[in-house]
Amino acid sequence: QVQLVESGGGLVQAGGSLRLSCAASGSIFSINAMGWYRQAPGKQREMVAAIISGGSTNYADSVKGRFTISRDNAKNTVYLQMNSLKPDDTAVYYCNVDDFGIDHWGQGTQVTVSS
């Protein structure tokens, strides 16, 4: 069993920054990929950023140049550095981890960006 614990969400003014973290623990075999998704009220969950084996990354067009995903393999932790935040970034952010081909999800952390 894999557990994902997210932290770092909160309230920030437009233009500010936040860093989300997601720590995986439990019966981890091999983390192949980690990523962040978000879901705003009334909208579908969307991929924000992902990092896979080899270090390659993918970003949603809406966050390119503003968000950076990184990971600490020793800690089984993935981070999302969010800069130049916009009100449209307001959402619940969920961590996703692909461990040995099995997806796991964090509990979600609220990010609210005020104007």
Phi and psi in degrees as GROMACS dihedral restraints (atoms count N, CA, C in turn):
[ dihedral_restraints ]
;  ai    aj    ak    al  type     phi  dphi    fc
    3     4     5     6     1  -111.4    20    10
    4     5     6     7     1   133.7    20    10
    6     7     8     9     1  -115.4    20    10
    7     8     9    10     1   138.1    20    10
    9    10    11    12     1  -119.0    20    10
   10    11    12    13     1   126.1    20    10
   12    13    14    15     1  -117.7    20    10
   13    14    15    16     1   119.2    20    10
   15    16    17    18     1   -99.5    20    10
   16    17    18    19     1   151.3    20    10
   18    19    20    21     1  -156.1    20    10
   19    20    21    22     1   167.5    20    10
   21    22    23    24     1   106.5    20    10
   22    23    24    25     1    -8.9    20    10
   24    25    26    27     1   -71.8    20    10
   25    26    27    28     1   168.6    20    10
   27    28    29    30     1   164.8    20    10
   28    29    30    31     1  -165.0    20    10
   30    31    32    33     1  -105.8    20    10
   31    32    33    34     1   130.7    20    10
   33    34    35    36     1  -144.3    20    10
   34    35    36    37     1   150.1    20    10
   36    37    38    39     1   -79.0    20    10
   37    38    39    40     1   155.2    20    10
   39    40    41    42     1   -53.1    20    10
   40    41    42    43     1   136.1    20    10
   42    43    44    45     1    92.7    20    10
   43    44    45    46     1   -11.0    20    10
   45    46    47    48     1   -83.4    20    10
   46    47    48    49     1  -174.1    20    10
   48    49    50    51     1  -134.1    20    10
   49    50    51    52     1   151.5    20    10
   51    52    53    54     1  -142.9    20    10
   52    53    54    55     1   153.9    20    10
   54    55    56    57     1  -125.6    20    10
   55    56    57    58     1   120.0    20    10
   57    58    59    60     1   -92.8    20    10
   58    59    60    61     1   147.5    20    10
   60    61    62    63     1  -132.6    20    10
   61    62    63    64     1   152.6    20    10
   63    64    65    66     1  -142.7    20    10
   64    65    66    67     1   114.7    20    10
   66    67    68    69     1  -105.8    20    10
   67    68    69    70     1   126.4    20    10
   69    70    71    72     1   -98.0    20    10
   70    71    72    73     1   138.7    20    10
   72    73    74    75     1  -145.5    20    10
   73    74    75    76     1   171.7    20    10
   75    76    77    78     1   101.8    20    10
   76    77    78    79     1  -146.7    20    10
   78    79    80    81     1   -83.9    20    10
   79    80    81    82     1    78.6    20    10
   81    82    83    84     1   -94.7    20    10
   82    83    84    85     1   128.0    20    10
   84    85    86    87     1   -93.7    20    10
   85    86    87    88     1   -61.8    20    10
   87    88    89    90     1  -162.3    20    10
   88    89    90    91     1   114.8    20    10
   90    91    92    93     1   -80.0    20    10
   91    92    93    94     1   116.3    20    10
   93    94    95    96     1   -91.0    20    10
   94    95    96    97     1   -35.1    20    10
   96    97    98    99     1  -154.1    20    10
   97    98    99   100     1   152.1    20    10
   99   100   101   102     1  -138.1    20    10
  100   101   102   103     1   148.5    20    10
  102   103   104   105     1  -158.4    20    10
  103   104   105   106     1   172.8    20    10
  105   106   107   108     1  -124.8    20    10
  106   107   108   109     1   135.7    20    10
  108   109   110   111     1  -124.3    20    10
  109   110   111   112     1   160.6    20    10
  111   112   113   114     1  -142.0    20    10
  112   113   114   115     1   154.4    20    10
  114   115   116   117     1  -141.0    20    10
  115   116   117   118     1   119.3    20    10
  117   118   119   120     1   -95.9    20    10
  118   119   120   121     1   156.5    20    10
  120   121   122   123     1   -54.8    20    10
  121   122   123   124     1   130.7    20    10
  123   124   125   126     1    78.7    20    10
  124   125   126   127     1     2.5    20    10
  126   127   128   129     1  -121.5    20    10
  127   128   129   130     1   159.2    20    10
  129   130   131   132     1   -78.2    20    10
  130   131   132   133     1   156.1    20    10
  132   133   134   135     1   -67.3    20    10
  133   134   135   136     1   136.1    20    10
  135   136   137   138     1  -129.9    20    10
  136   137   138   139     1   151.8    20    10
  138   139   140   141     1   -75.2    20    10
  139   140   141   142     1   134.5    20    10
  141   142   143   144     1  -101.7    20    10
  142   143   144   145     1   -50.7    20    10
  144   145   146   147     1  -158.8    20    10
  145   146   147   148     1   150.7    20    10
  147   148   149   150     1  -146.5    20    10
  148   149   150   151     1   149.5    20    10
  150   151   152   153     1  -132.9    20    10
  151   152   153   154     1   131.7    20    10
  153   154   155   156     1  -121.1    20    10
  154   155   156   157     1  -179.9    20    10
  156   157   158   159     1   -54.7    20    10
  157   158   159   160     1   136.3    20    10
  159   160   161   162     1    93.0    20    10
  160   161   162   163     1   -10.6    20    10
  162   163   164   165     1    91.0    20    10
  163   164   165   166     1    -0.2    20    10
  165   166   167   168     1   -67.6    20    10
  166   167   168   169     1   148.9    20    10
  168   169   170   171     1  -128.5    20    10
  169   170   171   172     1   154.3    20    10
  171   172   173   174     1  -131.3    20    10
  172   173   174   175     1   142.8    20    10
  174   175   176   177     1  -134.0    20    10
  175   176   177   178     1   146.1    20    10
  177   178   179   180     1   -64.8    20    10
  178   179   180   181     1   145.7    20    10
  180   181   182   183     1   -56.4    20    10
  181   182   183   184     1   -33.4    20    10
  183   184   185   186     1   -69.7    20    10
  184   185   186   187     1   -16.4    20    10
  186   187   188   189     1  -117.4    20    10
  187   188   189   190     1    -2.7    20    10
  189   190   191   192     1   -58.3    20    10
  190   191   192   193     1   134.5    20    10
  192   193   194   195     1    85.7    20    10
  193   194   195   196     1   -12.1    20    10
  195   196   197   198     1  -114.6    20    10
  196   197   198   199     1   -35.9    20    10
  198   199   200   201     1  -107.4    20    10
  199   200   201   202     1   147.7    20    10
  201   202   203   204     1  -134.9    20    10
  202   203   204   205     1   126.7    20    10
  204   205   206   207     1  -100.3    20    10
  205   206   207   208     1   141.2    20    10
  207   208   209   210     1  -148.5    20    10
  208   209   210   211     1   168.4    20    10
  210   211   212   213     1  -145.3    20    10
  211   212   213   214     1   154.9    20    10
  213   214   215   216     1  -120.6    20    10
  214   215   216   217     1   100.9    20    10
  216   217   218   219     1   -63.8    20    10
  217   218   219   220     1   -34.4    20    10
  219   220   221   222     1   -64.0    20    10
  220   221   222   223     1   -31.9    20    10
  222   223   224   225     1   -98.9    20    10
  223   224   225   226     1    -1.4    20    10
  225   226   227   228     1    50.8    20    10
  226   227   228   229     1    46.7    20    10
  228   229   230   231     1  -126.4    20    10
  229   230   231   232     1   138.9    20    10
  231   232   233   234     1  -117.8    20    10
  232   233   234   235     1   143.8    20    10
  234   235   236   237     1  -122.4    20    10
  235   236   237   238     1   154.2    20    10
  237   238   239   240     1  -132.3    20    10
  238   239   240   241     1   106.7    20    10
  240   241   242   243     1   -86.2    20    10
  241   242   243   244     1   121.1    20    10
  243   244   245   246     1  -116.7    20    10
  244   245   246   247     1   115.3    20    10
  246   247   248   249     1  -115.5    20    10
  247   248   249   250     1   163.8    20    10
  249   250   251   252     1    48.7    20    10
  250   251   252   253     1    48.8    20    10
  252   253   254   255     1   -64.9    20    10
  253   254   255   256     1   144.7    20    10
  255   256   257   258     1  -119.3    20    10
  256   257   258   259     1   156.2    20    10
  258   259   260   261     1   -55.2    20    10
  259   260   261   262     1   -31.9    20    10
  261   262   263   264     1   -67.1    20    10
  262   263   264   265     1   -13.2    20    10
  264   265   266   267     1   -79.3    20    10
  265   266   267   268     1    -8.7    20    10
  267   268   269   270     1   -60.6    20    10
  268   269   270   271     1   123.9    20    10
  270   271   272   273     1  -177.8    20    10
  271   272   273   274     1   171.1    20    10
  273   274   275   276     1   -89.6    20    10
  274   275   276   277     1   126.5    20    10
  276   277   278   279     1  -102.0    20    10
  277   278   279   280     1   131.1    20    10
  279   280   281   282     1  -118.0    20    10
  280   281   282   283     1   135.5    20    10
  282   283   284   285     1   -87.4    20    10
  283   284   285   286     1   140.7    20    10
  285   286   287   288     1  -128.3    20    10
  286   287   288   289     1   135.1    20    10
  288   289   290   291     1  -129.3    20    10
  289   290   291   292     1   130.2    20    10
  291   292   293   294     1   -98.2    20    10
  292   293   294   295     1   104.6    20    10
  294   295   296   297     1  -108.3    20    10
  295   296   297   298     1   107.9    20    10
  297   298   299   300     1    56.5    20    10
  298   299   300   301     1    36.5    20    10
  300   301   302   303     1    87.7    20    10
  301   302   303   304     1     1.5    20    10
  303   304   305   306     1  -110.9    20    10
  304   305   306   307     1   128.8    20    10
  306   307   308   309     1   -84.3    20    10
  307   308   309   310     1   139.5    20    10
  309   310   311   312     1  -132.1    20    10
  310   311   312   313     1   148.9    20    10
  312   313   314   315     1  -124.3    20    10
  313   314   315   316     1   143.1    20    10
  315   316   317   318     1   -79.2    20    10
  316   317   318   319     1   176.2    20    10
  318   319   320   321     1   -80.3    20    10
  319   320   321   322     1   -13.4    20    10
  321   322   323   324     1    93.6    20    10
  322   323   324   325     1   142.4    20    10
  324   325   326   327     1  -135.6    20    10
  325   326   327   328     1   134.7    20    10
  327   328   329   330     1   -79.9    20    10
  328   329   330   331     1   130.7    20    10
  330   331   332   333     1  -118.8    20    10
  331   332   333   334     1   121.7    20    10
  333   334   335   336     1  -123.0    20    10
  334   335   336   337     1   124.3    20    10
  336   337   338   339     1  -114.0    20    10
  337   338   339   340     1   118.0    20    10
  339   340   341   342     1   -95.2    20    10
  340   341   342   343     1   153.0    20    10
